Amino acid sequence: MDRSKQGFIDEDIRWLIETIKAKGFFPRSSCSGRIVLLRIPSFGDKRNCEWIFKSHEPVDFKDIRRFVGKERVYFLQEPPIIHVNCRNIQDAFRILDIARKAGFKHSGIISRKNYTVEIRGSERVETPLEGVSDSFLLVLVKEANAKLMRGKERLKRFGDMVERAL
């Protein structure tokens, strides 16, 4: 069972999780990257938000446009993230080294107790949609989709490197 908020593994990252497991590591939570719309009662208060749209794939302008102007909506494009428990600190450093070489520069060891490595992308978009024009929204969606796909390319590169190096 995946320990992410949604409680299950994204289908487009399942192959990578299985690859990591086959190499003797223990993935704990994961997300292949996503585009999310949140309804936020007051901007800056993401703790009390409601998720109103989520996609792990590129989105269409129309998917997002229908939410603009009706309420306070926050747009997020989030990068991939995977938490991996390792048997020892040496394995944690090995997986961290592979992650950084694959382009996940902001990854790190976040727990020495469980030797947990957080593999995470850095490219993200985060903005309120209140008062945005259609031309701005077109650029926003295009940029978010491009960043989402670059994250997925890094996941592929990481998986290939894990396969070869471990």
N, C-alpha and C positions, 0 to 999 in steps of 0.2 A: 504494500500500500504506500502510495506516495504521500508525503506529509505536507504537501503544498496546500494552500487555502482551498483549492478546488477538490483536492482529495484523490485525484487520479492523474496519470501521466498523459500529457498531450500526445496524440497519435504521431505527430511529425517528429517527436523526439524519442519515441519508444525504442527505436533501433539503437540510439546512442546509450540510453540507460541500460539496455541489454548488453551492449558491448562493454560498458564500464563494469557491470556485474560479472561478466564472463572473465574479466581480468583480475577478479578478486577484490574489487572495491565495492562500497556499499552506498549507492545513491539514496539520499533521504528525501529530497524535494527538488522539483524542477519546473521550469517553464521555458518553452522554446522562444519566448518573446511574444508580445501581444499588443493590440491596440484596444484601449478601454475608454468608455465614456462613463463618468461618474456624476451622479446628481449629488451636489454638496449643498447643505443648508446655508452655510456661509463660507465664502472662499477662504482657503487656508485650513479648514477643519475637515481633513480627509478621514478622520477617525469615525465620523458620523455620516459617512457617505453611503449611497446606494448605487450598486453597479447596474447600469441600464443597457450596456452594450459591451460585448467582448468578442474579439476575433484573434486567432493565432495566425491568420492568413492576411494578406493585403486586403484593404477595404476599398470600396467604391465611394466616391464623393457623395452619392445619394444616400448611402448607408449612414453617413455622418450628418449630412445637411438636414435631414428630417428632425434632428434633435436641437438644432440651433434656433435660438429666439423664443423657445417655449418655456424654458426654465433655466436655472443656473446649472450649466453643464461644464465639466472639466474634461479635457482631452488628454490622454496619456498614451504614448507609445513607449513600452518598456522593453528593455533588452533581455536576452536569455539569462537565466540564472539556474545553477545546479549546485546543490550541496552534496558533497561526497564524504562519507566517513571512511577513514583509512585505518589499517591495522597498526601502523606505527608512524612515527614522525618522518622516517625516511620515505615511506610511500607517499605521505602527504606532500613532501617536497617534490617528489617525482611527478605526481599528478599536477601540482601547481606549476612546475616548470613547463610541462606540456601545454597547459592552459594558456600560459603567457606567450609561449611561442606560437600558439594558434591565433593569437590576437586578443585574448581576454586579459588585458593589461591591469585591470583593477581587481583581479582575483587575489585571494589571500587565505591563509590559515586562520580560521576564526575561533577554533576551539582546540586547545592542546589536550583536553580531557578525552575527547572522542576523535582527535586528529581530524577535524572537519575542515575541508577545503571548500570555500565558496568560489565558484567559477561564475564570473558575471561580466556581461558586456557593459559598455559605458555609453553607447549611443542611445539617447532618449529624447523624447519631445514631451513637454508638459505645459499646458496652457488652458486658461478659461476660454470658452467659446462665446461668451456674452459679447454681443455687438460686432462680431466679425463679419466681414464681407464674403461673398461667394468667391471672389478672386483670391482672398487670403486663405480661405478654406481649401481651395483647390491646391494651392502651394503646400499647405500644411499636410494634407492627405498624401500628396506625392512624396514629400520629404519623409513622412512617417513610414510609408510603405517601403521606401528605399532603405531606411535604417533597419526596419524589421527584417528585410531580406538579407542585408549585410550580416546581421546577427545569425541568421540561419546558415549562411555560408561559413561563418566562423565555427558554428557547431559542427558542420560537416568536416571542416579542416581538423578540428579538435578530435572528432571521432576517428578519422583516418590516422592521425598521429598516435592516438591511444592504441589503435590496432597494430601499428608498426613498432611502437616503442616498448610496449609492455608484454 
